[in-house]
Amino acid sequence: MRRTARRIITLTATSLAVCLSAMVFANAATASAPSGKISPADACTIVTAKQVARFGKPVGPPTQQPAKLDCKFPIGQDPAAVPGGTFTALVLYPNPFAAKVDDAQAGLEDQFAIDKLSGQTVEDVSGLGTSAFFNRTNGYVAFAPNKKIGVILRWEPAPTGTAMTKRDQKKLIALAKDVTKRANG
């Protein structure tokens, strides 16, 4: 009787491990290969691994928070060491945890005001809509490809605390323009 109980427990544990592994791998595959459409409900649809590779290779599988509002791509053999880093795509609007606003444009204006009032260095970005801006302090570009979604793209070069170069800033803004085209195409 004890052998049967142990066998059932072992088979159940093994089955559970296999199911969980399959779910993790399926989620990673879905997150790393977004379809042509960008979904405000899933930050991992904002950029592709190929697009993120502009900042370095190899690009690891993305990880996202349970709410799917952000998606982080590790870059390099060791993302914590030069020349690696972390690339993050974040859904700014719609965001159930942020203040209620009417559209993505209003969400960007709120974020700009928050950043400015907290003493961060922010500057307007041309070619990405009227409220797009670059936050030099935190190394991100915030923009609204359309009224339905507001996005933040952030590049954090290794080691932590390293300032973003002008070249990386240009790559980040170029990627934001690509995202805008894809969101509206």
C-alpha positions as semicolon CSV with decimal commas, in nm:
position;residue;x (nm);y (nm);z (nm)
1;M;0,000;0,000;0,000
2;R;0,283;0,240;0,085
3;R;0,453;0,170;-0,249
4;T;0,131;0,252;-0,435
5;A;0,092;0,579;-0,243
6;R;0,457;0,673;-0,311
7;R;0,418;0,587;-0,678
8;I;0,102;0,799;-0,706
9;I;0,274;1,092;-0,531
10;T;0,582;1,055;-0,756
11;L;0,371;1,036;-1,072
12;T;0,162;1,336;-0,962
13;A;0,473;1,543;-0,881
14;T;0,633;1,446;-1,213
15;S;0,317;1,530;-1,407
16;L;0,290;1,864;-1,230
17;A;0,654;1,948;-1,309
18;V;0,606;1,858;-1,676
19;C;0,290;2,070;-1,702
20;L;0,451;2,370;-1,533
21;S;0,760;2,342;-1,755
22;A;0,543;2,328;-2,066
23;M;0,351;2,637;-1,952
24;V;0,676;2,830;-1,883
25;F;0,825;2,736;-2,221
26;A;0,500;2,819;-2,402
27;N;0,485;3,158;-2,229
28;A;0,851;3,230;-2,314
29;A;0,795;3,137;-2,678
30;T;0,488;3,359;-2,700
31;A;0,664;3,649;-2,528
32;S;0,977;3,631;-2,743
33;A;0,793;3,616;-3,074
34;P;0,519;3,878;-3,084
35;S;0,284;3,881;-3,376
36;G;0,262;4,186;-3,600
37;K;0,008;4,354;-3,372
38;I;0,093;4,538;-3,054
39;S;-0,139;4,462;-2,764
40;P;-0,179;4,703;-2,473
41;A;-0,257;4,394;-2,265
42;D;0,089;4,241;-2,322
43;A;0,414;4,443;-2,307
44;C;0,606;4,160;-2,475
45;T;0,425;4,241;-2,802
46;I;0,576;4,591;-2,818
47;V;0,922;4,492;-2,945
48;T;1,081;4,182;-3,092
49;A;1,408;4,019;-2,987
50;K;1,544;4,114;-3,331
51;Q;1,467;4,482;-3,264
52;V;1,620;4,466;-2,916
53;A;1,938;4,314;-3,065
54;R;2,032;4,670;-3,172
55;F;2,162;4,709;-2,817
56;G;2,371;4,389;-2,813
57;K;2,369;4,014;-2,856
58;P;2,272;3,759;-2,756
59;V;1,922;3,862;-2,653
60;G;1,783;3,630;-2,388
61;P;1,420;3,525;-2,355
62;P;1,202;3,804;-2,220
63;T;1,049;3,796;-1,875
64;Q;0,735;3,981;-1,781
65;Q;0,550;4,066;-1,465
66;P;0,223;3,880;-1,398
67;A;0,020;4,188;-1,499
68;K;0,205;4,187;-1,837
69;L;0,271;4,561;-1,814
70;D;0,646;4,527;-1,862
71;C;0,873;4,295;-2,052
72;K;1,248;4,271;-1,983
73;F;1,506;4,135;-2,226
74;P;1,851;4,042;-2,089
75;I;2,126;4,134;-2,333
76;G;2,475;3,989;-2,357
77;Q;2,637;3,676;-2,216
78;D;2,617;3,842;-1,873
79;P;2,359;4,122;-1,864
80;A;2,520;4,260;-1,545
81;A;2,860;4,309;-1,714
82;V;2,980;4,527;-2,001
83;P;2,873;4,514;-2,288
84;G;2,544;4,369;-2,161
85;G;2,240;4,529;-2,006
86;T;1,864;4,508;-1,982
87;F;1,605;4,636;-2,228
88;T;1,254;4,698;-2,094
89;A;0,929;4,766;-2,279
90;L;0,655;4,901;-2,054
91;V;0,287;4,975;-2,112
92;L;0,229;5,324;-1,971
93;Y;-0,132;5,343;-2,092
94;P;-0,370;5,173;-2,039
95;N;-0,239;5,085;-1,695
96;P;-0,478;4,973;-1,420
97;F;-0,229;5,085;-1,152
98;A;-0,190;5,444;-1,278
99;A;-0,418;5,744;-1,249
100;K;-0,724;5,726;-1,472
101;V;-0,676;5,929;-1,790
102;D;-0,876;5,952;-2,113
103;D;-0,610;5,839;-2,360
104;A;-0,241;5,763;-2,412
105;Q;-0,161;6,128;-2,478
106;A;-0,293;6,229;-2,134
107;G;-0,097;5,941;-1,978
108;L;0,224;6,073;-2,135
109;E;0,154;6,425;-2,016
110;D;0,103;6,295;-1,661
111;Q;0,428;6,096;-1,674
112;F;0,618;6,398;-1,810
113;A;0,485;6,613;-1,524
114;I;0,575;6,350;-1,263
115;D;0,929;6,318;-1,400
116;K;0,977;6,695;-1,426
117;L;0,842;6,765;-1,077
118;S;1,069;6,499;-0,928
119;G;1,375;6,678;-1,069
120;Q;1,456;6,438;-1,351
121;T;1,609;6,564;-1,676
122;V;1,348;6,531;-1,952
123;E;1,341;6,665;-2,307
124;D;1,092;6,657;-2,592
125;V;1,146;6,414;-2,878
126;S;1,040;6,514;-3,229
127;G;0,883;6,273;-3,474
128;L;0,700;6,064;-3,212
129;G;0,389;6,268;-3,148
130;T;0,322;6,583;-2,951
131;S;0,391;6,452;-2,599
132;A;0,685;6,215;-2,660
133;F;0,983;6,274;-2,436
134;F;1,321;6,133;-2,339
135;N;1,405;6,093;-1,971
136;R;1,783;6,134;-1,955
137;T;1,796;6,061;-1,580
138;N;1,643;5,713;-1,614
139;G;1,737;5,635;-1,976
140;Y;1,398;5,593;-2,137
141;V;1,179;5,728;-2,414
142;A;0,804;5,765;-2,352
143;F;0,566;5,795;-2,648
144;A;0,219;5,713;-2,772
145;P;0,208;5,529;-3,105
146;N;-0,166;5,605;-3,107
147;K;-0,442;5,708;-2,862
148;K;-0,491;5,351;-2,741
149;I;-0,139;5,279;-2,608
150;G;0,137;5,469;-2,432
151;V;0,480;5,306;-2,419
152;I;0,810;5,344;-2,237
153;L;1,123;5,185;-2,388
154;R;1,421;5,173;-2,153
155;W;1,780;5,067;-2,208
156;E;1,991;5,003;-1,898
157;P;2,352;4,937;-1,996
158;A;2,571;4,737;-1,758
159;P;2,697;4,788;-1,498
160;T;2,401;4,932;-1,309
161;G;2,415;5,310;-1,296
162;T;2,600;5,352;-1,626
163;A;2,476;5,653;-1,820
164;M;2,326;5,598;-2,164
165;T;2,539;5,717;-2,455
166;K;2,409;5,956;-2,722
167;R;2,442;5,666;-2,970
168;D;2,219;5,445;-2,753
169;Q;1,971;5,732;-2,715
170;K;1,947;5,757;-3,095
171;K;1,895;5,380;-3,123
172;L;1,622;5,394;-2,859
173;I;1,439;5,676;-3,039
174;A;1,476;5,497;-3,376
175;L;1,325;5,184;-3,218
176;A;1,037;5,395;-3,079
177;K;0,970;5,519;-3,433
178;D;0,966;5,157;-3,559
179;V;0,719;5,062;-3,285
180;T;0,499;5,357;-3,383
181;K;0,494;5,243;-3,747
182;R;0,409;4,886;-3,646
183;A;0,133;5,001;-3,409
184;N;-0,032;5,203;-3,684
185;G;0,044;4,981;-3,984
